[in-house]
Amino acid sequence: MYKEDIFKANKDLNEKEIKEGKIILNSKPTILMLSLSPKCNLKCIMCPRPDSDYVLPYEILEKIYYLFPYLELINWTGGEVFLVDYFKKLFLKTSLYPNIHHEITTNGLLIDEEWAEILVNNNVSLTYSIDSVKKETYEYIRNKARYEDLIKSIELINKYKKKYNSKIKLTINVVVMKFNYKELHLFPEFCKKYNFEQLRFEYLRPVINPEQDIFTVRKNPEAIEYLRNIMPYIEDECKRLKIELNSSIRIFLNNNSENLGDHYNFIYNCKLPWKKLLIDAGAMGRITPDCLCPYPLGNIFENTIEEVWNNEVMQLYRKNIINKSSQNWCSSACSVYER
């Protein structure tokens, strides 16, 4: 079979097995999330990653090569993925498979001319983690970063995007916290100026930095009321400027009963245990369906992908979602934009 036929056959089978509520799958994963290293060039105030230079050995990733013909998406993340010496080699290897769309989450500060040219000429969605468009706020939150370097990186991507008439999709991800919530209204114009197509607002998990939490453990009524009032303006601006807006903070801007309902609707509509695997260097090779899933399926050093894909833990993830009994199984912090 040609690569395209293998990919389509697996995707069709996967969708059929999801629809039928299968617990044990014959289809292969269609989404792979790779955290190659927790190391980073910044020390952001809201980041839970350990201060470590550990990198997954390149050789261990040979275990995943057979998945490439079946994948529709790879999420590349870190730490800062552009710090990993072999990332370019691995990315170019996966880019040989036209069915794979690449989502890269980065602070963007290490993107040089060569990388910019590679990225715009491949099937890539590039997400910049920024958190503020004000220099002072940005540099406080993103400790060790320079705002001027951020703008230089964005302009570099835009230069090559224009040169090659590239369809690369640019996104900004904002972690909303005490220090930046009054600046969210500035993002739509910034997105328009620098050709970002999507804007995402993500809430800060309180275990990361409780002092900056405004939504959960240290609920801040003043901040929540401010956001209730400003979000309609932000939504209107995004519509006017044709910026796609996704926001997980909306579940905190409604009343409590709606929050609870929205949260469990997210979970019960989740299809990730049927589609996705995460290999996490920050947890020394732990494998889970997604970054917030609490129970590991195994470890890339000890297990093959085949062993974890239908093992007892993965079957329980699927079964509990189908039976709507995931309250004590799925993470209480879980909310997503798409499942």
C-alpha positions in Angstrom: 0.0 0.0 0.0 1.1 3.6 -0.7 1.7 5.9 2.3 -1.5 7.7 1.6 -3.5 4.5 1.5 -2.0 3.3 4.8 -2.8 6.6 6.4 -6.4 6.7 5.2 -7.1 3.1 6.0 -5.9 3.6 9.6 -7.8 6.9 10.0 -11.0 5.4 8.7 -10.6 2.4 11.0 -9.8 4.6 14.0 -12.9 6.7 13.5 -15.1 3.6 13.1 -13.7 2.1 16.3 -14.3 5.4 18.2 -17.9 5.5 16.9 -18.5 1.9 17.9 -17.0 2.5 21.4 -14.2 0.0 21.1 -12.0 -0.5 24.1 -9.3 -2.6 22.3 -8.3 -1.0 19.0 -6.9 -2.5 15.8 -6.1 1.1 14.6 -2.9 2.8 15.4 -2.5 6.2 17.2 -3.2 9.2 14.9 -1.7 11.8 17.2 1.7 11.8 18.9 2.9 14.4 21.4 6.6 14.5 22.0 8.3 16.3 24.8 11.9 15.7 23.9 13.4 17.6 26.9 12.3 19.7 29.9 15.3 22.1 29.5 14.6 25.6 28.5 16.4 28.9 27.9 13.9 30.8 30.1 12.7 30.6 33.6 9.0 31.6 33.4 7.2 32.3 36.6 4.3 29.9 35.8 6.3 27.0 34.4 6.3 23.7 36.3 9.1 22.1 34.4 12.1 20.9 36.4 15.4 22.7 36.0 17.0 19.9 34.0 19.2 19.4 30.9 17.9 15.9 30.4 17.1 15.0 26.8 15.4 11.8 25.5 18.1 9.7 23.8 17.7 9.9 20.0 18.1 6.1 19.7 15.1 5.4 22.0 12.8 7.3 19.6 13.4 4.6 17.0 10.5 2.9 18.7 8.1 5.4 17.3 9.3 5.4 13.6 6.8 2.8 12.5 4.0 5.1 13.6 4.9 7.9 11.1 2.8 6.6 8.2 -0.3 6.5 10.4 0.0 9.9 12.1 -2.0 13.0 11.2 -0.5 15.2 13.9 2.7 15.5 15.9 2.7 18.0 18.8 6.3 19.1 19.5 6.8 20.5 22.9 9.3 20.9 25.8 10.8 22.6 27.7 12.0 24.5 24.6 12.2 22.0 21.7 14.6 24.2 19.7 17.2 23.5 22.3 17.3 19.8 21.5 20.4 19.1 19.3 18.7 16.4 17.2 15.3 18.2 16.7 16.1 19.4 13.2 17.2 15.9 12.2 14.0 14.3 13.6 11.7 17.0 12.3 13.1 16.6 8.8 12.6 12.9 9.0 9.0 13.2 10.0 8.4 15.9 7.4 8.9 13.3 4.7 5.4 12.1 5.6 2.9 14.5 4.0 0.0 13.3 6.1 1.6 14.6 9.3 0.7 18.1 10.4 3.2 19.6 12.9 2.2 21.7 15.9 5.2 23.3 17.6 4.9 25.2 20.9 7.8 27.5 21.6 8.9 30.8 23.1 10.3 31.4 19.6 13.6 33.0 20.7 15.8 30.3 19.1 14.3 30.4 15.7 17.1 31.5 13.3 17.1 32.0 9.5 17.5 28.3 8.7 14.8 27.2 11.0 12.4 29.9 9.8 12.9 28.7 6.2 12.3 25.1 7.2 9.2 25.8 9.2 7.4 27.9 6.6 8.0 25.2 3.9 6.4 22.4 5.8 3.0 21.5 7.2 3.4 23.5 10.4 1.3 25.3 13.0 3.6 27.4 15.1 2.5 28.5 18.6 4.3 31.3 20.3 3.9 31.3 24.1 4.0 35.0 24.9 1.7 36.1 27.8 2.0 39.8 27.3 2.6 42.2 24.4 4.0 44.8 26.9 7.8 44.6 27.2 7.9 45.0 31.0 5.2 42.4 31.6 6.6 40.0 29.0 10.1 40.1 30.4 8.9 39.7 34.0 6.8 36.6 33.2 9.3 35.2 30.7 12.3 35.6 32.9 15.6 35.8 30.9 13.8 36.8 27.7 14.2 40.0 25.7 11.1 41.4 24.1 13.2 42.7 21.2 14.3 39.1 20.4 10.7 37.9 20.4 9.7 40.5 17.8 12.8 39.7 15.8 11.7 36.0 15.7 8.2 36.8 14.7 9.4 39.2 11.9 11.8 36.5 10.7 8.9 33.9 10.3 6.8 36.5 8.6 9.6 37.4 6.2 9.9 33.8 5.0 6.2 33.3 5.1 5.8 36.1 2.6 8.8 35.0 0.5 7.4 31.5 0.0 3.7 32.4 0.2 3.6 29.9 3.0 0.4 28.6 4.7 2.1 28.2 8.1 -0.5 28.9 10.8 0.7 31.2 13.6 -0.9 31.1 17.0 -0.3 33.0 20.3 -0.9 31.1 23.6 -1.4 33.2 26.7 -1.5 31.9 30.2 -3.9 34.2 32.1 -2.8 35.1 35.6 -2.8 37.8 38.2 0.1 39.7 36.5 -1.3 39.9 33.0 -5.1 39.6 33.0 -5.6 43.4 32.5 -3.6 43.3 29.3 -5.5 40.7 27.4 -7.4 43.3 25.3 -4.1 44.3 23.6 -3.6 40.9 21.9 -6.1 41.1 19.0 -4.3 44.1 17.5 -0.9 42.5 18.1 -2.1 39.3 16.3 -3.3 41.3 13.3 -0.1 43.3 13.1 2.1 40.2 13.1 -0.2 37.8 11.1 -1.3 35.5 13.9 -4.4 33.7 12.9 -5.3 32.3 16.3 -5.3 33.6 19.9 -5.6 31.2 22.8 -6.2 32.1 26.5 -5.3 29.3 28.9 -5.9 29.4 32.7 -3.0 28.9 35.1 -3.0 25.6 36.9 -2.7 26.6 40.6 -0.2 23.9 41.4 2.3 25.8 39.2 2.3 29.2 40.9 -0.5 29.7 43.5 0.4 33.3 43.9 -0.6 34.0 40.3 -3.8 31.9 40.3 -7.0 33.9 39.9 -9.5 31.2 38.9 -9.3 28.2 41.2 -7.6 27.8 44.6 -7.1 31.5 45.0 -10.1 32.7 43.2 -10.0 36.4 42.6 -13.6 37.8 42.2 -12.3 41.2 41.1 -10.2 39.7 38.3 -13.0 37.4 37.2 -15.5 40.3 37.1 -13.0 42.4 35.1 -12.6 39.5 32.6 -16.4 39.0 32.3 -16.6 42.7 31.3 -13.7 42.8 28.9 -14.1 39.4 27.1 -17.0 40.6 24.9 -14.8 43.4 23.7 -12.0 41.0 23.0 -14.3 38.6 21.2 -15.7 41.5 19.0 -12.2 42.6 18.2 -11.1 39.1 17.2 -14.2 38.8 14.9 -13.5 42.2 13.4 -9.8 41.4 12.7 -10.6 37.8 11.7 -8.6 36.3 14.5 -9.8 32.9 15.8 -10.2 33.0 19.6 -10.1 29.9 21.8 -10.3 30.2 25.5 -10.4 27.8 28.4 -11.0 30.6 30.9 -14.6 30.9 29.8 -15.6 28.1 32.1 -14.7 30.3 35.0 -16.6 33.3 33.8 -20.0 31.6 34.0 -21.8 30.4 37.1 -20.6 27.4 39.1 -23.2 24.9 37.7 -22.3 25.9 34.1 -18.6 25.5 35.0 -19.1 22.0 36.3 -21.2 21.0 33.3 -18.8 22.4 30.8 -15.9 20.6 32.5 -17.5 17.2 32.4 -18.7 17.7 28.9 -15.1 18.3 27.9 -14.1 15.0 29.6 -17.0 12.8 28.3 -16.4 14.1 24.8 -12.7 13.4 25.0 -11.4 11.1 22.3 -7.7 11.3 23.1 -7.3 7.8 24.6 -8.4 6.5 21.2 -6.1 8.8 19.2 -3.1 10.0 21.1 0.0 9.2 23.0 2.4 11.5 24.9 6.0 10.6 25.5 7.3 13.0 28.2 11.0 13.6 28.7 10.1 15.8 31.8 8.8 12.6 33.4 11.8 10.5 32.2 10.0 8.9 29.3 6.5 8.3 30.8 3.8 7.6 28.4 0.2 8.9 28.9 -2.7 9.8 26.5 -2.1 13.5 27.2 -0.2 15.8 29.5 -2.9 16.1 32.2 -3.8 12.4 32.3 -2.8 11.2 35.8 -2.2 7.5 35.3 0.8 6.4 33.2 0.5 3.7 30.5 4.2 2.8 30.7 7.6 4.2 29.9 9.3 4.5 26.5 12.5 2.9 28.0 10.6 -0.2 29.2 7.7 -0.6 26.9 6.9 -0.6 23.2 4.1 1.5 21.7 2.2 -1.8 20.9 2.4 -2.8 24.6 0.8 0.4 25.9 -1.7 1.2 23.2 -4.2 -1.4 24.4 -3.0 -2.2 27.9 -5.2 -2.4 31.0 -4.7 1.3 31.9 -5.5 2.6 28.4 -8.6 0.4 28.3 -9.7 1.9 31.6 -9.3 5.4 30.2 -11.6 4.5 27.3 -14.1 2.5 29.4 -14.5 5.3 32.0 -15.1 8.0 29.4 -17.7 5.8 27.7 -19.4 5.0 31.0 -19.1 8.6 32.2 -17.4 7.4 35.3 -14.2 9.3 34.9 -14.6 11.7 37.8 -12.0 9.9 39.9 -9.9 8.9 36.9 -9.5 11.9 34.6 -7.6 15.0 35.8 -9.7 17.6 37.5 -7.6 20.2 35.7 -8.5 18.9 32.3 -10.2 21.2 29.8 -9.4 21.4 26.1 -10.3 23.3 23.0 -10.9 20.3 20.7 -11.2 16.6 21.3 
